[in-house]
């Protein structure tokens, strides 16, 4: 009977070379991953800094009533092109296109700027936003955020309110108005909300965000219907 422990196999130089090659490839792969991560973080930080500077510019305009009025007037040179989808006053004419009226200005500016810089992806919107100067982006943001949204829904849902209170209120606020980093959901289009919720829940969209995936995890179709019915009716 052969004792396995007594077997001494010498794979020789070819095996040693292969092992060295494998270790080299692993090292290169690690370095490539590290370089990608560092580059991505640097670009993200750069974009954040640029957006913050733009946000500060906008806040200075908003602090001056005359400058705000001028920005709203100037925005109309651009917003006429947006009317077909987002509505003349920012209350969308399409059920799968978001309302922009009443949106938090800082949040809205961030999203417009992300489209312009290719950090948020939707080819139609990316192409349009890249045509806007930074001043245009500020003016458009101020225009839409100054408008009063027309709630997309006419019915409410107690079940939806309970879901919102349990899962969403901490970030989006008691009235669904959001804040500088979180979007307003109050009065939003039902289909747009439903699609967004399902994409976060299923991690199927390009805007994967773990806190949202966690908050929407386990929601059934009836839950989403109730939640979006409630949100769409808020003023």
PALO-784705 format. One record per residue (C-alpha): x, y, z; residue in one letter. Coordinates in nm, 3 decimals, always signed. Example, Ala and Ser with C-alpha at 12.3 -4.5 7.8 and 13.67 -1.06 7.14 Angstrom:
{{+1.230; -0.450; +0.780}; "a"} {{+1.367; -0.106; +0.714}; "s"} 
***
This chain:
{{+0.000; +0.000; +0.000}; "x"} {{+0.133; +0.343; -0.098}; "x"} {{+0.164; +0.602; +0.175}; "x"} {{+0.048; +0.932; +0.023}; "x"} {{+0.264; +1.130; +0.264}; "x"} {{+0.575; +0.959; +0.133}; "x"} {{+0.515; +1.076; -0.222}; "x"} {{+0.742; +1.366; -0.310}; "x"} {{+0.654; +1.518; -0.646}; "x"} {{+0.898; +1.760; -0.802}; "x"} {{+0.712; +1.973; -1.057}; "x"} {{+1.033; +2.138; -1.162}; "x"} {{+1.113; +2.470; -1.317}; "x"} {{+0.799; +2.497; -1.542}; "x"} {{+0.573; +2.489; -1.238}; "x"} {{+0.783; +2.748; -1.055}; "x"} {{+0.769; +2.981; -1.357}; "x"} {{+0.391; +2.931; -1.383}; "x"} {{+0.345; +3.009; -1.014}; "x"} {{+0.553; +3.325; -1.046}; "x"} {{+0.348; +3.433; -1.349}; "x"} {{+0.027; +3.374; -1.156}; "x"} {{+0.147; +3.584; -0.863}; "x"} {{+0.255; +3.861; -1.100}; "x"} {{-0.088; +3.865; -1.267}; "x"} {{-0.257; +3.879; -0.927}; "x"} {{-0.039; +4.174; -0.830}; "x"} {{-0.120; +4.354; -1.157}; "x"} {{-0.491; +4.288; -1.110}; "x"} {{-0.477; +4.431; -0.757}; "x"} {{-0.288; +4.736; -0.876}; "x"} {{-0.536; +4.790; -1.161}; "x"} {{-0.829; +4.767; -0.920}; "x"} {{-0.662; +5.003; -0.674}; "x"} {{-0.580; +5.251; -0.953}; "x"} {{-0.938; +5.239; -1.082}; "x"} {{-1.076; +5.297; -0.732}; "x"} {{-0.842; +5.588; -0.664}; "x"} {{-0.918; +5.743; -1.005}; "x"} {{-1.294; +5.703; -0.958}; "x"} {{-1.281; +5.858; -0.611}; "x"} {{-1.071; +6.146; -0.737}; "x"} {{-1.313; +6.217; -1.020}; "x"} {{-1.609; +6.194; -0.784}; "x"} {{-1.445; +6.431; -0.537}; "x"} {{-1.360; +6.671; -0.818}; "x"} {{-1.717; +6.663; -0.947}; "x"} {{-1.850; +6.715; -0.594}; "x"} {{-1.624; +7.017; -0.548}; "x"} {{-1.738; +7.163; -0.881}; "x"} {{-2.104; +7.107; -0.795}; "x"} {{-2.055; +7.262; -0.450}; "x"} {{-1.906; +7.572; -0.607}; "x"} {{-2.201; +7.590; -0.846}; "x"} {{-2.443; +7.546; -0.557}; "x"} {{-2.278; +7.833; -0.370}; "x"} {{-2.320; +8.053; -0.677}; "x"} {{-2.687; +7.963; -0.693}; "x"} {{-2.743; +8.034; -0.324}; "x"} {{-2.600; +8.382; -0.369}; "x"} {{-2.852; +8.443; -0.646}; "x"} {{-3.136; +8.306; -0.432}; "x"} {{-3.035; +8.542; -0.149}; "x"} {{-3.100; +8.841; -0.378}; "x"} {{-3.468; +8.882; -0.483}; "x"} {{-3.376; +9.092; -0.789}; "x"} {{-3.115; +8.839; -0.904}; "x"} {{-3.362; +8.555; -0.848}; "x"} {{-3.626; +8.727; -1.062}; "x"} {{-3.368; +8.787; -1.335}; "x"} {{-3.265; +8.420; -1.325}; "x"} {{-3.626; +8.305; -1.365}; "x"} {{-3.671; +8.534; -1.665}; "x"} {{-3.344; +8.421; -1.822}; "x"} {{-3.434; +8.054; -1.771}; "x"} {{-3.730; +8.083; -2.008}; "x"} {{-3.485; +8.099; -2.298}; "x"} {{-3.405; +7.736; -2.216}; "x"} {{-3.708; +7.586; -2.040}; "x"} {{-3.937; +7.617; -2.344}; "x"} {{-3.758; +7.309; -2.477}; "x"} {{-3.840; +7.119; -2.157}; "x"} {{-4.212; +7.201; -2.165}; "x"} {{-4.310; +6.902; -2.380}; "x"} {{-4.205; +6.653; -2.113}; "x"} {{-4.177; +6.837; -1.782}; "x"} {{-4.462; +7.082; -1.837}; "x"} {{-4.450; +7.459; -1.879}; "x"} {{-4.444; +7.516; -1.502}; "x"} {{-4.254; +7.201; -1.409}; "x"} {{-4.555; +6.978; -1.341}; "x"} {{-4.494; +6.694; -1.583}; "x"} {{-4.726; +6.618; -1.872}; "x"} {{-4.602; +6.258; -1.887}; "x"} {{-4.664; +5.996; -1.619}; "x"} {{-4.312; +5.850; -1.643}; "x"} {{-4.133; +6.187; -1.640}; "x"} {{-4.071; +6.357; -1.304}; "x"} {{-4.219; +6.683; -1.186}; "x"} {{-3.949; +6.945; -1.137}; "x"} {{-4.173; +7.210; -0.981}; "x"} {{-4.107; +7.269; -0.614}; "x"} {{-3.800; +7.046; -0.612}; "x"} {{-3.526; +7.139; -0.367}; "x"} {{-3.297; +7.371; -0.568}; "x"} {{-2.968; +7.223; -0.445}; "x"} {{-3.083; +6.869; -0.518}; "x"} {{-3.215; +6.965; -0.862}; "x"} {{-2.895; +7.150; -0.953}; "x"} {{-2.687; +6.846; -0.856}; "x"} {{-2.891; +6.623; -1.089}; "x"} {{-2.874; +6.868; -1.381}; "x"} {{-2.500; +6.905; -1.330}; "x"} {{-2.453; +6.527; -1.313}; "x"} {{-2.625; +6.487; -1.651}; "x"} {{-2.408; +6.765; -1.793}; "x"} {{-2.088; +6.599; -1.667}; "x"} {{-2.186; +6.247; -1.766}; "x"} {{-2.215; +6.130; -1.404}; "x"} {{-2.583; +6.042; -1.442}; "x"} {{-2.681; +5.852; -1.752}; "x"} {{-2.976; +5.900; -1.985}; "x"} {{-2.865; +5.982; -2.336}; "x"} {{-3.145; +6.229; -2.416}; "x"} {{-3.098; +6.428; -2.095}; "x"} {{-2.719; +6.409; -2.109}; "x"} {{-2.716; +6.560; -2.457}; "x"} {{-2.943; +6.847; -2.357}; "x"} {{-2.773; +6.932; -2.030}; "x"} {{-2.428; +6.939; -2.190}; "x"} {{-2.551; +7.227; -2.406}; "x"} {{-2.621; +7.440; -2.099}; "x"} {{-2.367; +7.675; -1.950}; "x"} {{-2.326; +7.677; -1.572}; "x"} {{-2.531; +7.997; -1.558}; "x"} {{-2.807; +7.826; -1.758}; "x"} {{-2.808; +7.535; -1.513}; "x"} {{-2.847; +7.773; -1.221}; "x"} {{-3.125; +7.969; -1.393}; "x"} {{-3.320; +7.656; -1.491}; "x"} {{-3.292; +7.521; -1.138}; "x"} {{-3.419; +7.843; -0.984}; "x"} {{-3.704; +7.860; -1.236}; "x"} {{-3.840; +7.512; -1.162}; "x"} {{-3.781; +7.515; -0.787}; "x"} {{-3.978; +7.842; -0.765}; "x"} {{-4.291; +7.686; -0.914}; "x"} {{-4.571; +7.520; -0.720}; "x"} {{-4.617; +7.155; -0.809}; "x"} {{-4.957; +7.024; -0.916}; "x"} {{-4.997; +6.690; -0.733}; "x"} {{-5.013; +6.406; -0.983}; "x"} {{-5.259; +6.205; -0.775}; "x"} {{-5.606; +6.284; -0.647}; "x"} {{-5.650; +5.988; -0.410}; "x"} {{-5.453; +5.898; -0.101}; "x"} {{-5.373; +5.571; +0.079}; "x"} {{-5.351; +5.503; +0.451}; "x"} {{-5.151; +5.190; +0.381}; "x"} {{-4.913; +5.397; +0.170}; "x"} {{-4.880; +5.653; +0.449}; "x"} {{-4.790; +5.376; +0.694}; "x"} {{-4.522; +5.245; +0.459}; "x"} {{-4.384; +5.594; +0.407}; "x"} {{-4.372; +5.660; +0.781}; "x"} {{-4.194; +5.332; +0.845}; "x"} {{-3.945; +5.339; +0.559}; "x"} {{-3.903; +5.684; +0.403}; "x"} {{-3.980; +5.964; +0.645}; "x"} {{-3.636; +5.977; +0.805}; "x"} {{-3.471; +6.097; +0.481}; "x"} {{-3.754; +6.247; +0.277}; "x"} {{-3.920; +6.431; +0.566}; "x"} {{-4.271; +6.421; +0.719}; "x"} {{-4.428; +6.597; +0.420}; "x"} {{-4.215; +6.437; +0.149}; "x"} {{-4.030; +6.760; +0.070}; "x"} {{-3.680; +6.611; +0.096}; "x"} {{-3.375; +6.832; +0.143}; "x"} {{-3.056; +6.939; -0.035}; "x"} {{-2.937; +6.579; -0.073}; "x"} {{-3.274; +6.401; -0.097}; "x"} {{-3.546; +6.462; -0.357}; "x"} {{-3.893; +6.593; -0.297}; "x"} {{-4.143; +6.309; -0.349}; "x"} {{-4.461; +6.499; -0.262}; "x"} {{-4.694; +6.526; -0.563}; "x"} {{-4.463; +6.325; -0.787}; "x"} {{-4.580; +6.122; -1.088}; "x"} {{-4.703; +5.773; -0.990}; "x"} {{-4.543; +5.579; -1.275}; "x"} {{-4.212; +5.760; -1.236}; "x"} {{-4.212; +5.684; -0.863}; "x"} {{-4.306; +5.320; -0.921}; "x"} {{-4.031; +5.266; -1.177}; "x"} {{-3.773; +5.432; -0.953}; "x"} {{-3.874; +5.228; -0.647}; "x"} {{-3.861; +4.900; -0.840}; "x"} {{-3.520; +4.983; -0.987}; "x"} {{-3.381; +5.053; -0.642}; "x"} {{-3.546; +4.743; -0.496}; "x"} {{-3.425; +4.517; -0.777}; "x"} {{-3.090; +4.693; -0.820}; "x"} {{-3.168; +4.706; -1.191}; "x"} {{-3.109; +5.074; -1.267}; "x"} {{-2.788; +5.265; -1.314}; "x"} {{-2.861; +5.471; -1.002}; "x"} {{-2.793; +5.194; -0.751}; "x"} {{-2.786; +5.337; -0.400}; "x"} {{-2.765; +5.095; -0.107}; "x"} {{-2.973; +5.296; +0.146}; "x"} {{-3.257; +5.310; -0.109}; "x"} {{-3.220; +4.943; -0.197}; "x"} {{-3.241; +4.860; +0.173}; "x"} {{-3.545; +5.086; +0.225}; "x"} {{-3.734; +4.935; -0.069}; "x"} {{-3.631; +4.575; -0.005}; "x"} {{-3.926; +4.340; +0.027}; "x"} {{-4.186; +4.581; -0.107}; "x"} {{-4.458; +4.397; -0.297}; "x"} {{-4.645; +4.539; -0.595}; "x"} {{-4.945; +4.629; -0.376}; "x"} {{-4.711; +4.810; -0.135}; "x"} {{-4.562; +5.016; -0.418}; "x"} {{-4.909; +5.102; -0.548}; "x"} {{-5.015; +5.218; -0.200}; "x"} {{-4.694; +5.413; -0.140}; "x"} {{-4.696; +5.595; -0.475}; "x"} {{-5.068; +5.671; -0.444}; "x"} {{-5.001; +5.837; -0.109}; "x"} {{-4.696; +6.032; -0.228}; "x"} {{-4.856; +6.154; -0.551}; "x"} {{-5.142; +6.315; -0.356}; "x"} {{-4.923; +6.524; -0.125}; "x"} {{-4.902; +6.900; -0.179}; "x"} 
***
